[in-house]
């Protein structure tokens, strides 16, 4: 870890501990807007997929929305401090703040209890350890809880709740299995049809073939992601032959630096279309389980992963063909398709994604309305 990185982190902590709370207190003098919903994210330049369904729903329900979508990694320190101060002004007057990832300004001060912070999170299920359950995610020198001030954290199933409470250091009553709002789209016929049409337009070369997607998890550091082994993809193409079309969808954070993906479609748009998914430790496998299709886990570094990061569930529990060597990938894809058991995948889905049933966004809206009724 470089000295410049550590220095930047300490400067950020100073701003969060002193400057941002001051800006918030000054702006708390203004009147709260009872129908204002702020969607905030520090990792994108446009509204993340995880927020789209709820964003549309609250607007349809008559709320006023403001989007605070920026990429902190692309900003110098002074610009970053200015932008975070601008968020604190919004924070002070918002009735709701909606997040889908870490967002430190929310945790920087003691907030008005009337302002409700909703964390949608960007992943379903529970696979690799994260947040306070692993030393890799949050620096040991960081003071305070980066997940402070949350009023609701939504999960995909009740089995996930204890993990979320512990990993994010949450009190009872904050974590609730309302479902993952993002996944509602998979249950809309119009969305599936749109995905099919987009795929035909973007990948005419895939027509008449089966499609396998490789979507690995993020590896490396945020400012230096590890590149995907594209030689493995070429080998897989040769193994599967002309009847298959092979696609790569790198993690968005990695793609922003390396640009290796062979499609501009989002993973969420590809899941309804593809015939098989290859992944590793990515939570995308939980979203994909909704589709009830064959799955391959390519985990050449499983022992290293378990020692350094660790998982919440046994990999044997995942209804997938697991492979360690890239020379075996073609065989694994064919085996996964030939031996696929939809009942086993449905059981896995119901265990870890059971509240992702097309009605998660409705339940979140109902939570908001119930809170307003009691105020």
N, C-alpha and C positions, 0 to 999 in steps of 0.2 A: 504494500500500500504506500503510494508516494506521499511526500511531505505536503505537496500542494493540495492533494485530495483531503488530507487530515486538516490542514489549515482552513480549507473551504468549509469543512464540516463544523469546525469550531466557530467560524464567523457566522454560519447559518444558525447555530445554536444561540449565539449572542443576540442575533436579530430576533429570533423566536422568543427568547426569554425576557427581553427588555423592550425592544422597539415595537414588536407586533402587539403585545398586550396594551402598550400605551396608546397606539393607534386605535385599537378596539375600544378602550375605555372612553376616549374622546368622542368616538362616533356613536357610542351607545346613548348619547343624548338625543339622537334623532329617533323619531317614532318608528317602531317596527311595522313592516308591511305584512299584514296577516295572510296575504295570498301570494307572497313572493317565495319561489323555490329556486335556489341557486344550485346549478350543477357544476361541480368543481373537480378538476383533474389536473395533475402536474406532470403527466407522462405522454400527452398527445397534443396535437395542434387542431384537431377537430373532435366533435363529440364521440366518445368511445362507444363501441357496439353495446357494451354492458349497460349503457344509459338510455339507449334509443327508445325502448318500449315504454319505460316510465316517463320519459320526456314527453312523448306523444300523449300518454294517458293524462298527465297532470294538466297539459294544455287543453285537452278536450274537456277536462273537468272544471275549467275556468280559472285555473291558477295562472299567475304571471311568472314566466321563467326568465332567468338570466344565466348565460353560460360563461363560466370562467375556465376555459380550456387552454392550457399553456404547457410548454415543455420546459421544465426547470433546467434540464441538462443542457439546453441550448443557450442559456443566458449567462452573462457575466454577473459578478456578485452585485454590483450596484443596480443593474437592471432587475435582478432577481429580488432584491430588497424592495424596490419600488413596486414591483408587481405584487408581491406578497402583501404590502401595505394596502394596495388597492383592493385585494380580496378582503382584508379585515374590515374595510368600510362596508362591503356587501354583507359580510358575516354579521355585522352589528345590527342590520335592519332586516335580515332574512328570517322568515318563519321556519323554513326548511333549508338544509344544505344536504345535497345528495352527492355521495362519493362512490367510487368503485375500486379504489386502490389507496395506498398510503397517501396522506395529504397532511403534512406537518402543521401548516398554519392553523388548522382546525383545533389542534391539540395545544396551541401555544398559550392559551389564556383560560381563565374561568369564564365560561360563556353564560349568557342569559339563559336561564332554564326554559324560557318559552321558545327559544330556538331549538329545533329538533334536527339532529344530525343522523342521516340514514346512510349506512354503509352497505352498498349492494355487493361488494367484493366482485372480483373478476373471474373467480373460479368456483366450480361446483365440486361436490365431493370432498374427500380428504385423502391425499396421497403423500406428497413429499412434505416434510416438516418445514415450518415457516415461522416468521416473526420471532416471538420470544422463546419458541421451542427449539431454535437453532442459533448458534453464535454467528452465523454468516449473514443474517439479514439485518440485524440492528447492532451498530457498534457498541461495544461495552462501555465506552466513555459517554454515550448519549444519556442525558439525565431526563427523567420523566417518562411518561408512557406515550409513545407515538400514536396510540389509538385512543387517547383520552377524548372525552366529551361526546362519545357516541350514545345515541338513544335507541338505535335499532341496527342490528347486523342481521341480514337475511342469509339463511343457509338453504341447501337443497334437500335436506332430510334431517330428522331428529338425531340420527346417529352422529352427525357432524357437530352438534352443539357443544358438547364438552370440550372438543378440540379447539373450537373457535374461542370459547370462553378463556381457556388456558393460554393459548397462543397470543391472544390480543389483550389478555389481562382485564377481562370484563366482569362486572358484577352480575348477579342473577337478574334476569328480566330484560337484558339487552339483546341477547342472541335468540333468534326465533326462526323456526323452519317454515317461512312463508314461501319459499321457492326462490329460484334465481330468475329475476325479471327478464333477463336477456333471452332465456330459453323459450319464452312464450311464442316466439316467431316460428319455431319448429312445428307447432301444432296448427298453423294457419296454411290452408291449401294454397292461398294466393302467394304466400312466401315461397313454398316449395316449387310452385310453377315458375315463379320469377327466377329462382336459383337455377332451375333446369334450362331456362331460356338464356340466361347469362352465360352459363357454361357452354351451351352450343355456340354462342356467338364468339366467346373468347377462345374456345378450344375446338375448332372444327376438326382438327387432326385426331381428336379422341372419339369421333363418332364411329359406332360399330365396334368399339373396343371396351374392355373393362378398364376401370381407372383405380389406381392405388395412389394414395396420398401419404407422403412422409411429412409429419409435422412434429419435429422434436421440441423439447423444452428449451428454455433459455439457459445458456452456459456461459461462464466467464463473469466479468464485471460489467456494470452498466456502461462504463466508458470504453470498455474493450471486450466486446462479446466474442466468443469463440466461433469460428466459421464452421459450417456444416461440411462434412466429408462428401463432396459431390462425386468423387470416384465411386463411392458406394452406390449412388443412384445409377450411374452408367452400368455398373455391374448388374444391378437389379433389372435394368431394362433388357440386358442380354439374357439373363436367366429366365425372365418371364416370356420373352419373345414378342412377336408382332401383335398378338391378341390383347396386349395390355398397354395402357398409357400411364406413365409414371410422372407424378407431380411432386414438387417440393414447396412446402409453405413454412418458411422459417418464422421463429418467434418475432413479433413486431419490433421489440427492442433491438434484436439482432439484425433484422432487415433494415432498420434505419441506418445502421452502420455498414453492413456488408452487402445488402441488396442481392441476396442469393435466390429468393423465391422465383419459381418458374411460372407463377400465376399471380395476377393482381386481384383475384377474388379472395375474400376473407375466408378463413377456415369455416366460419359459421355458414357461409354460402356454399361451401363445398361438401359438407357433411351429408346433406340430403341427396347428393348426386353420385358420390364415389361408391365403389364396390368394396373397398377395404381400406383401413387406416393402419399406418405404421407410426407408432410413437414410442416414447420411452417413459419419462417420469412426468409428463405433461398432464395437467388436469383436463386437457381437452378430451381425454378418453371418457370422462364422465358425461360431457355434453354429447359426445358421439354415441354413448350407450343408449340415448333416446331413440336413435335410428335403428337399433337392433340389427347391426351388421357385423361382419367379421372384423377382428382386431388382431394386430401383431404388435408385440412389444420387443423392440430392438434395444437391448441393454448390455452392451459389451463391457461396461464399467460398473456392473451391479455391485460388486463388493466395495469398490471405492465409494460409490454413492451411498451405500448403507452406512459406511464408517464415517463419512464426512457430513452427510445431510440426514439420512434416515427417512423412514416412511411410517405412516400411521397404520397402514394395512399390509397384510402379507400379499406379495405379488402373486402367489398361488391362488389367491381369491379372485383375481381378475380373470374373466372368461376370455382368454387370449392365448395365442401361440407365442411362447417366449423364445427368443433366439439371441445368442451371444456373438455369433460370428457373421460377418456380412456375406460370406460365401453361402450361408444357409438361408438368406432372406427370401430368395425366390421360392424355395421349397416351403418356407413358413407361410408365405402368402397363399400358395396353392392349398396347403393343408388347412389353413384357417377358413378358407372358403368351402372346402370340401366337407369339413367336419363341424361347421358352424351349428351351434345349438341355440336357437332363438329363445328357448325357455330359460337357459342359464343366463343369457344376456339380460332378459327381462327381470330375472331375480336380482341381478346385480344392480340394474337401473332402479328398481323399486327400493332397494336397500339404501343406496347412496344419493339417488336423484328423485325419489318418489314424490316430492312436493313440486317438482318441475313438470307440471301437468297442463300447461297452457293458461293457468289462472294465477300465476305468481303476482303479476302486476296488479291485478284486481285486489289481492289480499293486502298488498302494500298500501294501495289507495284507501282501503277500508281501515287499516291501522292509522293512517293520517286522519281520516274523518272521525274515528273514535276518540283520538286525542283532542281534536278540536271540540268535540261535543262535551268533554269533561273539563275544558278550560273555562 
